[in-house]
Amino acid sequence: MPAKRIALKKKRVGSRHIQPELELWELEQKIGPGRVPRVSKLIKCAVLIDHKIRTGEFANQAEVAKKYRLTTMSVSRLLQLLQLAPDIAEEVMFLPLVKKGSDPIKARLLRPIHQEWSWEKQRRMWDELKRAKGL
């Protein structure tokens, strides 16, 4: 069963750019029973943090870590998820809801994939992981 897609609210930033904005609890309420996998939430956080660094809201990763009471290593690991091929990142963001038990895909399982620079190799590795996890 494919994951349901949710239309994002749009917030105007300046005169040209539109920044999507959707609170995770709203996402979980709109989708229904089950919960959004943690790795899906992590990628969304990585995108938002990257956006805030690029727009100058934060000067660097260390400032982000201080603000959110994280280690710089955890912020670095979080932002490494952005090295995934765009189509893989989108699939991870919209993984099926977890009805019970633990998440089938965890962030640590994605590390070897995002450490690979070739998107073609990443896609092959992602397909193997999905097959192994029954997705």
PAZAPA-4460 file (N, C-alpha, C; in steps of 0.05 Angstrom, whole numbers, plus 32768, in hexadecimal, padded with zeros to 4 digits):
% residues 135
    n_x    n_y    n_z   ca_x   ca_y   ca_z    c_x    c_y    c_z   seq   type   mol
   8011   7FE9   8000   8000   8000   8000   8012   8019   8000     1      M     A
   8010   802A   7FEC   8021   8042   7FEB   801A   8056   8001     2      P     A
   802E   8064   800A   802A   8078   801F   8019   808F   8014     3      A     A
   8008   809A   8025   7FF7   80B1   801D   8008   80CA   801C     4      K     A
   8003   80DB   8009   8011   80F4   8006   8000   810A   8012     5      R     A
   800E   811D   801E   8000   8134   802B   8009   814E   801C     6      I     A
   7FF6   815F   8016   7FFC   8179   800B   8008   818A   8021     7      A     A
   801F   8196   801B   802C   81A7   802F   8020   81C3   802F     8      L     A
   801E   81CF   8047   8017   81EB   8049   802E   81FA   803D     9      K     A
   8029   8211   8031   803E   8221   8026   8040   823C   8034    10      K     A
   8058   8244   803A   805D   825D   8048   806E   826E   8036    11      K     A
   8066   8287   8030   8076   8298   801F   808D   82A3   802F    12      R     A
   80A5   82A0   8023   80BD   82AA   802F   80C8   82BE   801B    13      V     A
   80C7   82D8   8022   80D0   82EC   800E   80BB   82EF   7FF8    14      G     A
   80C3   82F8   7FE2   80B0   82FC   7FCC   80AF   82E5   7FB8    15      S     A
   80C4   82D4   7FB8   80C6   82BF   7FA4   80C4   82A3   7FAF    16      R     A
   80D0   829E   7FC5   80D3   8283   7FCE   80BB   827A   7FDF    17      H     A
   80B4   8261   7FDC   809F   8256   7FEC   80AB   823E   7FFB    18      I     A
   80AA   823F   8015   80B5   822A   8026   809F   8218   8030    19      Q     A
   80A0   81FE   802A   808B   81EC   8034   808D   81EA   8053    20      P     A
   8076   81E7   805F   8076   81E7   807D   8060   81D3   8085    21      E     A
   8067   81C0   8095   8053   81AD   809F   805E   81A1   80B9    22      L     A
   804F   81A5   80CE   8057   819A   80E8   8054   817C   80E7    23      E     A
   8067   816D   80F3   8066   8150   80F2   804D   8145   8100    24      L     A
   8044   8152   8116   802C   8148   8123   8013   814B   8112    25      W     A
   8013   8161   8101   7FFC   8164   80EE   7FFD   814E   80D9    26      E     A
   8015   8148   80D0   8018   8133   80BC   800D   8118   80C7    27      L     A
   8015   8112   80E0   800C   80F9   80EC   7FEE   80F8   80F0    28      E     A
   7FE2   810F   80F7   7FC5   8111   80FB   7FB6   810D   80E1    29      Q     A
   7FC0   8118   80CB   7FB2   8117   80B2   7FB4   80FB   80A5    30      K     A
   7FC9   80ED   80AA   7FCC   80D3   809D   7FBC   80BD   80A9    31      I     A
   7FB8   80BE   80C3   7FA8   80A9   80D0   7FB7   8098   80E3    32      G     A
   7FAD   807F   80E7   7FBA   806D   80FA   7FD6   8065   80F1    33      P     A
   7FE7   8060   8105   8003   805A   80FF   8014   8072   8105    34      G     A
   802E   806F   8102   8040   8086   8107   8054   8089   80F1    35      R     A
   805C   80A1   80ED   8070   80A7   80D8   808B   809C   80E2    36      V     A
   8099   808D   80D1   80B3   8083   80D9   80C7   8099   80E1    37      P     A
   80D8   8094   80F5   80EA   80A8   80FF   80FD   80B2   80E9    38      R     A
   8106   80A1   80D7   8119   80AA   80C3   810B   80BE   80B0    39      V     A
   80F1   80BB   80AC   80E2   80CF   809B   80E3   80EA   80A9    40      S     A
   80DF   80EA   80C3   80E0   8103   80D2   80FD   810F   80D2    41      K     A
   8111   80FE   80D3   812D   8107   80D3   8134   8115   80B9    42      L     A
   812A   810A   80A2   8131   8117   8089   8123   8132   8087    43      I     A
   810A   8134   8091   80FC   814E   8090   810B   8162   80A2    44      K     A
   8115   8159   80B9   8125   816B   80CA   813E   8174   80BC    45      C     A
   814B   8161   80AF   8164   8168   80A0   815F   817D   808B    46      A     A
   8149   817A   807C   8143   818E   8068   813D   81AA   8074    47      V     A
   812F   81AA   808A   8129   81C4   8097   8142   81D1   80A3    48      L     A
   8153   81C1   80AF   816C   81CC   80BB   817E   81D6   80A4    49      I     A
   8180   81C7   808F   8190   81D0   8078   8185   81EB   806D    50      D     A
   816B   81ED   806B   815F   8206   8061   8165   821D   8074    51      H     A
   8164   8218   808E   816A   822E   80A1   8187   8236   80A1    52      K     A
   8199   8224   809B   81B6   822B   8099   81BA   823B   807F    53      I     A
   81AE   8232   8069   81B1   8240   804F   81A6   825C   804F    54      R     A
   8190   8260   805E   8183   827A   805E   8190   828D   8073    55      T     A
   81A2   8282   8083   81B0   8293   8097   81A3   8294   80B2    56      G     A
   818E   8285   80B7   8182   8284   80D1   8196   8278   80E5    57      E     A
   81A6   8265   80DC   81BC   825A   80EC   81D6   825E   80DC    58      F     A
   81EC   8264   80EA   8205   8268   80DC   8212   824E   80D3    59      A     A
   820F   8239   80E4   821C   821F   80DE   820F   8209   80EE    60      N     A
   8219   81F1   80EB   820E   81D9   80F8   8212   81DB   8117    61      Q     A
   8228   81E8   811F   822C   81EA   813C   8217   81FB   8149    62      A     A
   820F   8210   813B   81FA   8222   8146   81DF   8212   8148    63      E     A
   81D9   8202   8134   81C1   81F1   8134   81C2   81DE   814C    64      V     A
   81D9   81D2   8150   81DC   81BF   8166   81D8   81CC   8181    65      A     A
   81E3   81E4   8184   81DF   81F3   819D   81C2   81FA   81A2    66      K     A
   81B5   8204   818D   8199   820C   818F   8186   81F5   8197    67      K     A
   818B   81DE   818A   8179   81C7   818F   8184   81B3   81A3    68      Y     A
   819A   81BA   81B1   81A7   81AA   81C5   81AE   818E   81BB    69      R     A
   81BC   818E   81A4   81C6   8176   8198   81E4   8177   8197    70      L     A
   81F1   8161   8190   820E   8163   818B   8212   816A   816E    71      T     A
   8229   8176   8168   822E   817D   814C   8230   8164   813B    72      T     A
   8238   814D   8147   823A   8134   8138   821D   812B   8130    73      M     A
   820A   812E   8142   81EF   8125   813B   81E3   8137   8125    74      S     A
   81E9   8151   8126   81DF   8163   8111   81ED   815C   80F6    75      V     A
   8206   8156   80F7   8215   814E   80DF   8209   8134   80D3    76      S     A
   8204   8120   80E5   81F8   8107   80DB   81DC   810C   80CF    77      R     A
   81CD   811E   80DC   81B2   8124   80D1   81B4   8130   80B6    78      L     A
   81C7   8143   80B2   81C9   8150   8098   81D5   813E   8083    79      L     A
   81E3   8129   808B   81ED   8116   8077   81D7   8108   8068    80      Q     A
   81BF   8107   8074   81A8   80FA   8066   81A1   8109   804D    81      L     A
   81AA   8122   804B   81A4   8132   8033   81B5   8129   801B    82      L     A
   81C8   8118   8020   81D9   810D   800A   81CB   80F7   7FFB    83      Q     A
   81B4   80EE   8004   81A5   80DA   7FF6   819B   80E5   7FDB    84      L     A
   8199   80D3   7FC7   818D   80DC   7FAE   8171   80E7   7FB3    85      A     A
   8169   80FB   7FA5   814F   8108   7FAB   8137   80F4   7FAB    86      P     A
   8137   80E2   7F98   8120   80CF   7F97   8120   80BC   7FAF    87      D     A
   8138   80B5   7FB9   8139   80A4   7FD1   8130   80B4   7FE9    88      I     A
   8139   80CD   7FEC   8131   80DD   8002   8112   80E1   8003    89      A     A
   8107   80E4   7FEB   80E9   80E7   7FEA   80DC   80CD   7FF2    90      E     A
   80E6   80B6   7FE9   80DA   809D   7FF1   80DC   8099   8010    91      E     A
   80F3   80A1   801B   80F7   809E   8038   80E3   80B0   8047    92      V     A
   80DF   80C9   803D   80CD   80DB   804A   80B0   80D0   804A    93      M     A
   80A9   80C0   8036   808E   80B6   8034   808D   8098   8037    94      F     A
   809D   808D   8049   809C   8071   804F   8081   806A   805B    95      L     A
   8078   8051   8058   805E   804A   8063   805D   804E   8082    96      P     A
   8046   8053   808C   8043   8057   80A9   804A   803D   80B7    97      L     A
   8055   8040   80CF   805B   8028   80E0   8042   8024   80F2    98      V     A
   8035   800D   80EE   801D   8007   80FE   8025   7FFD   811A    99      K     A
   8038   7FEB   811C   8042   7FE2   8136   805E   7FD7   8132   100      K     A
   806D   7FD6   8148   8088   7FCD   8147   809C   7FE3   8140   101      G     A
   80B4   7FDB   813A   80C9   7FEF   8134   80C9   7FF7   8117   102      S     A
   80D6   800D   8111   80D8   8016   80F5   80E8   8003   80E5   103      D     A
   80DF   7FFC   80CC   80EE   7FEA   80BC   8108   7FF6   80B1   104      P     A
   8108   8010   80AC   811F   801E   80A2   8129   8032   80B7   105      I     A
   8141   802F   80C0   814D   8041   80D4   8163   8051   80C7   106      K     A
   8169   8068   80D3   817D   807A   80C7   8198   806D   80C4   107      A     A
   819F   805C   80D7   81B9   804F   80D5   81BB   803C   80BD   108      R     A
   81A4   8032   80B3   81A4   8021   809C   81A9   8031   8082   109      L     A
   81A3   804B   8084   81A7   805D   806D   81C4   8067   806A   110      L     A
   81D3   8065   8080   81EF   8070   807F   8200   8066   8068   111      R     A
   8201   804B   8064   8211   8042   804D   8207   804D   8032   112      P     A
   81ED   8052   8031   81E2   805C   8018   81E9   8079   8013   113      I     A
   81E6   808A   8027   81EC   80A6   8022   820A   80AC   8022   114      H     A
   821A   8099   802A   8237   809C   8028   8241   8096   800C   115      Q     A
   8231   8089   7FFD   8237   8083   7FE1   8231   809C   7FD0   116      E     A
   8244   80A5   7FC0   8241   80BE   7FB0   8230   80BA   7F97   117      W     A
   8231   80A2   7F8B   8222   809E   7F73   8205   8099   7F79   118      S     A
   81F3   80A9   7F6D   81D7   80A5   7F71   81CD   808B   7F66   119      W     A
   81D9   8081   7F51   81D1   8067   7F45   81D7   8051   7F59   120      E     A
   81EF   8052   7F66   81F6   803D   7F7A   81E4   8040   7F92   121      K     A
   81DE   8059   7F9A   81CB   805D   7FB0   81B0   8050   7FAA   122      Q     A
   81A6   8054   7F92   818C   8049   7F8A   818D   802A   7F8C   123      R     A
   81A3   801E   7F83   81A5   8001   7F84   81A5   7FF7   7FA1   124      R     A
   81B5   8006   7FB2   81B6   7FFF   7FCE   819B   8002   7FDC   125      M     A
   818D   8018   7FD5   8172   801D   7FE0   815F   8007   7FD8   126      W     A
   815F   7FFF   7FBF   814E   7FE9   7FB6   8153   7FCF   7FC5   127      D     A
   816D   7FC9   7FCA   8174   7FB1   7FD9   816A   7FB3   7FF6   128      E     A
   816D   7FCB   8002   8163   7FCE   801D   8145   7FCB   801F   129      L     A
   8137   7FD7   800C   8119   7FD5   800C   8111   7FB8   8009   130      K     A
   811F   7FA9   7FF6   8118   7F8D   7FF2   811D   7F7D   800C   131      R     A
   8133   7F83   8019   813A   7F74   8032   8126   7F7A   8048   132      A     A
   811B   7F92   8049   8108   7F9A   805D   80EB   7F95   8055   133      K     A
   80E7   7F8B   803D   80CC   7F85   8034   80BB   7F9D   802D   134      G     A
   80C7   7FB2   8024   80B8   7FCA   801D   80B3   7FCC   7FFF   135      L     A
***
